[in-house]
């Protein structure tokens, strides 16, 4: 049907004639934008006058052509060949029947068909049900022989089972047949710490014939493992007494209390006036050219404040020297997924530095068991990282004393951060550093004033870092930040400047910088969370600022102007780490070379393919087969059972965190079926078929398939077990990465 032409009313618009290109299916990015439509153009003519005024320049036409997919990329491919946001899978692996392959949730049924609506938002208040015996075995019997139990303090009032044979016969689920029916804990450590509750108890129990003719059930040890010398492999476990003292407020933190009093005094006496600019930023403010009264008043104000200034009660201790370099790729602190078994898996694949999950300061101060569990580390994380130092001499650095594991905390008040810093250094001997999270975008954290909220409270953040540095002994303090809280309003450059040089108080009263040892910048704002691409150009700008600071310190070395080492960052320099969208060794090297960062922190890239650290070390892509990837799942399960136990509850906990990891791992598209490299973290694959059934299963976005994978190693799930993905649409998002 013909229609009216808004530009030429005397002519009618006719439908296009049949052409050879009729059957060509346009890519969604090739559609005509409203800005280019006839109606929009007519409106411009009517509003602004002559149409000639809107003739596009040559530069604008080139830009428009590029956005429409007609420009040729540097790798020789046009955008129509490699579409932005779509994983470039080989045609033979792409499925037309999306129900047969992997990653098919929410795909279009046809080019012009209706899209399946996807649920959006977080699954808040997720419930995982429970995994426990119908009737539990009393702890007085758990690891004891049948006829020699410990005394139960509750006696006949105890609600747990005391009859061992009845418990094994009626209340405990049948043993698992996975791993050949052999308990992974007993196999690795020589003794199973959950005793009779173990789901593999048949592998380490026997019936002993006593001299009186009775038959007694006893637990056995692995004869091939020396139990006496083989510890549990877990570090930073604090004593029950220490937790009790924290809960009862009996654990004293004298250094933190004293320094916090000084901070309060500082705030009352000389805190930076509202809108005041540091004299370091504008040195002419001290000596105005015309000798005006404003300059005199400002000088007098500075002198008055210096009179009221009180020196800190003590200077920080000299810190242990750190090193970050190209050979030390870093696993980011990850809430939920960054648990001990996953970190242990990444270390086995080449991760050189690791962090705990983000721990909240107040629960730590209160001695909450669940929060302190986040700070446990495996003994493999206590080994030193790789150190080559090809082109750099690190003054005073002793690699043999270094270790991989650092703790990350979040705090919204200086007194909390100071107390936690002092407590951690006294109770956790195996810490490389303490990192302050200033990038967590989660609303629950942000609204309390912690996480990324500190980006807008830079004076408070400066106090926190300065105070933590003063009370942490020889443990260095680092921070992890974002570009800012709002899109298009980054303030990280200003914050980095303040942290390394010092704020208003420091520059005017000789306090120097905050003493921060390293800064990690995630190239996104809080508002972005994990959408769009990370801004590595902005990261490079911040890296240049820190480089100038380090070069200035090098010039002052061994001169009379060299500052007190106690006020300087560990290693006499501030290290700078970039974070965001690192998904291959190509990305890693590119960020090192172009952004000039010391090292790169990997987050989602490690969750999707933990062997990224292996790729970085070898400098090549690794096309892991489905069998090799399943072996990594098995390795995680073994580590999980060693961490959380092989009883019903431990198996349920291991299953839950395995499913949390698989909710990211399914996104991996094997490099062997990709047309173009490097892969992008932001690409979504169309429905695809793997090179075998197992590969297709590992790429499924259906959480029920994830449960099937877990059952290969953990058996059928408990009838009360429940699992809900963190995001309703299995979004490409991870929280509390910072």
N, C-alpha and C positions, 0 to 999 in steps of 0.2 A: 504494500500500500504506500502510495506516494505521500510525502509530508512537506510541510512548509519549510522554506529556507530562511533562517533568521538574517542572513547577510544579503541575499538577493531575493526579495519577496516575489518578484515576477517570475522566478524560476522555482521549480519543484525539485525536491530531493527524491531520487529514484533508488530502488534497492540495487546493490551491486550485481553486476552480471556474472555469470558462471565463468570462472577462470581456472587454469590448472592449479592455482594455489588455494582453491576453495577448501580442500580437505586438510590444509595445514592447520595444526592445532597451535594456537598462540600460547606462549608461556605467560603465566600471570604477570610477570614483570614487564611484558611487552604491551600491556593494555594502555590505551590512550589516557593520559591523566586529565582530570578536569581542567587543569590550567591550559591544555592544548585544545579543548573542545571548541566547536563553533559558537556555542552559546556564550561561553566565557569570553571569547574574542569579540563577539558582538557587543557584549556589555562594556568591554574596554573602549571600543570605538564610540559608543554612546556617551560614556562617562568622560572620556578624555579627548575626544575629537578624532582627528585623522588617524586612519589605520596605519599610515606610514610611520607614525611615531613609535610604533611597537615592533619595528623591524628588528629581528634578533641580530646581535653582533656575531662575528665569526667564532669568537671564543665561547659565546653562549651556545651556539649551535653544536660546537664540538662537545661541550659539557652535556648537552641534551642527548646527543648521539651516544655518548658513553653510558649515560644512565639508562638508555633504552636497550643496551646490550650490543651495540654495534662497534664499540671500541675494542681494540685488541689488547689483551693483558700482556704483561712482561714475559710470561712463560709461553707466549705464542697461542694461547687459547682465548677464544672470544667468550664473553659472558654467557652467550646462548649455549656454549658447549659446557661450561662449568657454571651452573647457576648458583647465585649467592644463596646461602642458607640451606642448600640441598646437597647431601653427600653424593659425590660422583661415582655411583655404583655401576659396574659393567652391565650392559643391557641384558646379557644372558642370566644375570643373577637377580634382575628386577622382575617382580611378579605382577601379572595383571589381575590374578585372583588373590587379593590381599589376605584372605583368611588362611592361605596356605603357608605364609611365610612369617618372618620376624618383623618386629617394629611396624605393626599394621594398625595400631589403635588410632582411631580418629582420622584415617586417611579417607580421601574422597573416593566414592564408589565409581565415579566416572569423571571425565574431564568437565562435563557440565552438570553432573549430578549434584544432589544435595550432600553437604558435608555432615558427617555424624557429629552431633554436638558433644563437646568434651566438657566434663566437669572442671571447674576452676577453683583455685584457692587451696589453702592448707587443710589437711585433715587434723583439726584441732582436737585435743583431748583424746588422742589415740589410745585404744585399749588393746592389750596383747593377751588378754585372758590370763590363764595360769597354767603352769606345768609343775605338778607336784603329785606325790603319792596320795592315794585315797586316804590312807592312814599312815602317818609317818612313823619311822623307827626312832625310838628314844635315843638321844645323843649319848647316853651312858652305854649304849650297845653298839654304836656305829662302827667303831674300829677295834672292838674287843672280841676275843674268842667266845664261843657260845656259852661256856660254863664259867667264864671269868669276867663278867661285866663289871663296869664301874658302878658305884652307888648312885642311884637317882635321888636327887634332892627333894623331889616331889612325891616319892613313894607310890602308894596306891592311888593318889590323886592325879598322877601323871596322865595326860590325855594321849600320849603316844604309845605305840606298841612296844612291849617288852619281850614278847615271845618271838625270837629270831626266825624260827622255822615257819611260824604262822605269817610273819611279815613277808617272807620270801614267797610263800605259797599263795597268799590271798591279796596282799596289798601292793606289792611291787609289780610293775609291768615286766613283761618278759625281757630277757636280755636281748641286746641288739646283735645282729649278725654281721654288721658292717665292720670294716677293718679286720676281717677274718675272725671276728668275735673276740679280739684281743684289746684290752683297755689301753688307749693311747697314753694315759698318765702312767700306768704301771710299766708300760713298755719304755717310756722316756725317763722316768724318775726312779723306777725300781719299786715304788710303793704307791698305792692309790690312796689319796687322802680322804676320800668319801666312803671308803670301806664297803660295808654291806649295801649301801644305797646305790652303788655304781651300776649303771646299765650294762656293764660288761663284767659283772662280779664273777661270773663263771670262769673267767680266765685267771683269777687270782684267789680262788678259794678251794678248799678240799675238805674232805671228811676224814678226821683222824681217829684211829682206833686206840683208845686208852687201855691201860693195863687192867682196869676193872671191867673191861668188856664194853664200855659205853662208846658211842660214836659222837664225836664233837666236831662242829663246823669251825674251821679256822681260816684266817686270811694268810696269804703267802706273799713273799717278796720275790722280785725278779732276780734270779741268781746271776744274771749277766750285767747287773748295774750295781755299783757301790752306793748304797743308800746313805751311808754315813757322810760321804764326801759330796754327794750330789744334792745341792739345795733345791729350793723350789723355783729358783731362777727369777724371782720377782724382787725388785728393789723399791726403796722409798715407802715401805710399809711401816706406818707409825704404830706405836704400842697402844694397847687398850688404856693404859694409865694416862698417856699423853692425850688421848681423845677425851677421857674423863675429866682431866684438868681443864681442857678447853671448854667443855660443856659447863663446868662449874665455875668458870672464870678464874681459875687458879693459876693459869699459865701466864707468867709475867713477861712483858715485853718492854723493858726499861728504856732501851734506846729509842724505840718507836714513840713511846710516851713523851720522852724528853724533846725529841725533835719536833713532834707535833705541837707541843707548847710553843716552841720557837716559831713555827709557821704561823700560829695564831697571833703571836706578837708582831711578826712581820706584816701580817695583813692589817693590823690595827694602826701601825706606824707609818709604813712607807709604801703601801701598795700603790700600784700605778693608777693615777687619776683617770677618770672616764675620758676616753678619747685621746689620752696622752700618747705621744709617739716617742719611741726610744731615741736617745741622742746618738746612738750608733747609726740609726737610719737617717738622721738629720743633724750632723755635727755642728752646723752653723747656728743652731739654736742656742748654744752656750755662749757664743761670741757673735752677736749681731754686728753687721757692718756699720750701722749708724749709731751704735751705742744706745739704742732706744731703751726706754724704761721696761718694755716687755722683756728684752734680753736680760736686763738687770734683775727683774723680778724672778725670771726663771732660774738664773744662777743662784739667787738667794734661796729659792725654794729647794733646789738641789742640796745646797749646803745645810739647810735646816733638816732635811730628811736624812742626810748623812750623820748628823749629830744624833738623831733618834735611832739610827740603825744599830742593831745588836747582832754581833757575829753569831753564826750557828754554834751550838754547844760542842760540836765535834765535826771533823772533816771525815769524808768517806774513807774507808780502808782502800788500799791499793788493790785493784781488781785483778782477777785471773785473766790472762791475755786470751783473746779470741781470734779466730780466723774464719773468714768466709771467702771462698774462691770458686773459680770455674769448676773445680773437681769436687765441690760439695753441694750437689743438688739437695734441696730441702723439701721435706714433706710438711705441708702446712698443718696448723692445728685445725682439726675438723670435729665439730660437735657431732656426737653419736657415732659417725663412721670412723673417727680417728681413735678408736679404742686400742688397747694394748695388742691384741692378736693381729689387727690390721697393720699397725706400725711395725710389729715384728716381721710380718710378711714383706713389707716394703723394704725393711733393712736387709732382709735376705736377698732382695732383688737389686740392692745398690743404693738405697736412700742413705745419705751421709749424715743428715741432721733431722731430728724429729721433735715434735712438741706434744705435750699432753692436750687433751680436750680442754676447752676453756672452763676454768673453775671459778665460781663466784666467791668473792672475798668473804662476805658475811657468813655463809655456811661453813667456810673453812675455819673462821675464827670461833664459830660455835661448835666445832668438832663433829660436824655431820659426817657419818660414815660414808654415805654415797658420794659426797663431794671429794673426800680424801681418797677414795678409790680411783678417781680420775688421774691422780698424780703418781700412781704406781707405774713403774717402768720394768722392762725386761732386761736381763743382764746383757743381751746383745746391744742394747742402747747405751750401755756404759763403756763400750769400746771406743777408742778414739776414731775420729773421721779421717778420711784420706787427706794427706797433706803433701803437696808436691812443691809449692813455692818456687816455680820456675823463674819468675821475673820479679819476685818481691821478697824482700827480707823483712820478716815480722819480728820486731824487736821484743825479746823476752818471751816469745811463744814457745811453750813446751807441749808438743803434740801428744806425748805419752801421758800427760795429765789431763788431756782434754777428753770429752765424751760427747755422745750424740744427743742426749735427751735434755730438753728444756721444758720448764713449766710455763703455762700461760694462765694468767688470772685476769679478771675483770673487776673493777672497783669504781664506785661513784663518789667516794669521799677520800681525802688524803689520809685520814686516820686509819681507815680500813686497809688501804694499800700498804701503808707503812707497817702495820701490825702483821699482815700476811707475809710481807717480805722478810721480816725478822723471824717469824715462826717457821717459814719454809727453810731458811738457811740453817736453822737449828735442828729441825726434825727430818729434813730430806737431804742426806749427804751426797746423793748422786744427781746433782743438777748442774747443767752446763751454764744456764742463765735463767732469769725470770723475765718473761715477756708480758707487757701490759697490753691488753686488747683495747684498741681505740678504733675498731672498725666494724664491730658486730652490728648488723643492721636490724636484728630482731626487735620488734616493737617492745616486747616484754623487758628487754635489757635497755633499750634506748630511753624508754620512759622513766627509768630510775636514775638516768643521768650517767650511766656507764656505757661501755662500748663506743659506738660512733658519736654519741652525744658529747664526748670529751673533745671532739674536733671543733665544737663551737664554744668550748670553755678552755681556751688555751692557757690562760693564767693558772687555772686549777690543775691542768695537766702538767704544766711546768713544775708546780709544787709537788705533785705526786711523784714524778720521775726523780726530781732532786731529792726528795725525802727517802724514796725506796733505795736510791743509790747510796744514801748515807747510812742506812741501817742493814744493808744486805751482806755485810762482811766482804768476802772476796768474790762473791757471785755477781757478775755483770747484770745490768738492767737494760732491756731492749723494749722497743714499742712496735706495734703493728697498726698502721693507720690506713685510711682511705683518702681519696682526693678531696673529699668534703662531704657535707650532708645533702646538698642540693645539686641538681644537674646544672651545668653551665656556671656554677659559682664555686670553683675549687679554691681551697685555702690551705692545701697541704704544703705548698711551697713556703708560705709564711710560717706555718707550724714547724717545718723542718728547720727553717732559719732560727726560730726561737729556741728549739731544743738544742741545737749545736752551739749557738752563740750566747744564749741566755735572753731572758725577757727584759723588761724595763728595770726591774729591781737589780738584776745581775749586771747589766751594762752600766748602770749609774753608781753601783756600790761595790763593784769589783768581785761579784760572785762567780762570774764566768758562766759557762754552759751548764746544762743539767747533768752532764756526765753520762748521757745515754751512749751505750756501746754500739748499737746497731739500730737501724730504722728499716722496717719493711713497709713498702707502699703498694697497696692494691689499687690498680688503675681504674677504679670505678668510684662513683659516689654512693652514699647510702641509699639515695632515691633510686638509683639504677639497680641496686642489689646485685643481680648476676645477669642482667639483660644487656644487650649490645656488646660491643667488644671493649676490652680494656684499653685505656689510653696510654700506650707506651711512649708517646712523644712527651706527655706530661711527666711520666716517670723519668725520662731522660733529662728533663729540665731540673728536676730535683737532684738527680745524680750529679749534674754539673755543679750545683751549689755545694754539695758535700765534698766533691773533689777539690774545689777551691779552698774549703776549710782545711782539708787534710794537707794540701800543699803548703798552706801558711804555717801549719804546725811543724811540718818538716823543716821549713826555713829557720824556725826558732829553736830547733833541737840543738843541744849542747852550747847554747848561748846564755847570757845572763838573763835574757827575757823568757827563757823556757819556763812554762808554768809548773806549779806543783803537780806531780803525777797523780796525786790523790783526787784532784779536781778534774782530771782528764778521763776520757773514755778508755776502756780497756784496749790495749794494743796501741795507744797513742793515736788512734784514728777512729772515725765513725764509719762503720760498714753500712752499705746500702744495698738492700735486696728488693728486687721487683717481683710482683705477683699479679697473675691474671692471664688466663687463656694459654697456658703452656701445655701443649698436647703432644709434642714430639721433640726429638733431639734437634730438629731443624729450628723449631721455635726457641728452644733453649739457647742455642748458639747465636741465633739472630738477636735475641734480647741482650746477651752479653756483649756482642760486638756493637750494636747500634745504640742501645740505651746506656751502655757503659756502667751497668750495675755490677756489683761484686759477685752476686749469685742470684739464682732464680728460685722462688718458692712455688711448688707445684701442689695444686689442690684437687680440683675435679678431674684433671688429667690423670692423676694417680688412682682415683677411685674407678675410673673407666678402664684404665689399663695400668696396673701397678708395675708392670715391667718397663714403664717409661724410664725409670732410673737405669735399667739395664741398657736401654737404647741410648741414653745419654752417655753412659760409660763407653759403649762400643762405637758410638757415632754412626749408627745405621738402624733402619727399620727392622723390626723382628715380627715376622708373620707367624704368630703363635697359632698352632693348630688347636682344634677344639679339645683334643685330648690333653694337651699341655695346659690349657686354660682350666680344664676340669681338675687337673692335678693341683693347681693353685687354690681352687675351692677346697679340695681335700686338705691341703696344708693349712688353710685358714681354720677349718673345722678342728683339726688336731690342736692348733694353738688355742682355739677357743675353749676346748674341753680342758686343756691344761690350766687355763686362766680361771674359768668359771666352774669347773668341776664336771664329772661325768655322771652325776646323779640326775634325777628327773628335772630338777630345777636348772642345773647347769646345762643340760642338753637343750632345754627350752630357751635359755638365754643365748646360747651359741646359735641356735636356729634363728632367733630374732635378729641378731646382729649380722648373721650371714645374709638374711633377706634384705636388710638395710643396705648392705654392700651391693648385692645383686640388683637393687633398684637403680644403681648407677652403672654397674658392669655390663648390663644388657645393651647399653648404648654403643658399645664397641662394635665397629664395622671392620672386619678383617682387611688388612691392607692388600691382601691378595685378590680381593674382588673390587677394589677401587680402580677407577680409570686414571685419576690424577692424584698426585701427592704435592704437598703435604696435606693430611687431613685437617679439618678445622673443628675445634671444640663446639662451635656454634651450628654446625651442619646437622640437619635432621635427615635421616635416611628415608627413602620410600620403602614400601614393602619389599623385602628381599629374601632370597633363599640362600642358605649357607651351602658350603661344599659337601656337607653331610648332615644327617639329621641332628646330631649333637650340636653342631655349630648353629643350626637354625634354632634349636631349643635355647641355647645360651643367649641368642639375640631376641628372644621373645619379651615383649613388654607386659605380658599378662602375669600378674603376681602369683597366680595359681601354678604357672610353670616354674616360677622361682621356688615355690614350695616343693614341687616335684624334684628339683635339683637338690634341695636340702635333704629330702628323704633318701637320696642315694647314699648319704653318709650318716644320717641321724635317725633313719627309720621313720615310720609313720608319726605324724605330729600327734601330740596329746589331744584328747577330745575337747579339752577346754582352751587349747591354744588358738589365738586369733592374731592376724596380722593385717594391718592397713598400711599401704604406702604413705609416705610422708605427705606427698602431694596428690590431690585427687586425679590429676591428669598425668601423673608421672612426669611432672615438669622437670626441665633441665635446670634445677635450682638446688642449692645447698645452703643451709642456714649456718650462721655463726662461723663462717669461714673468716670473716673480718676483712 
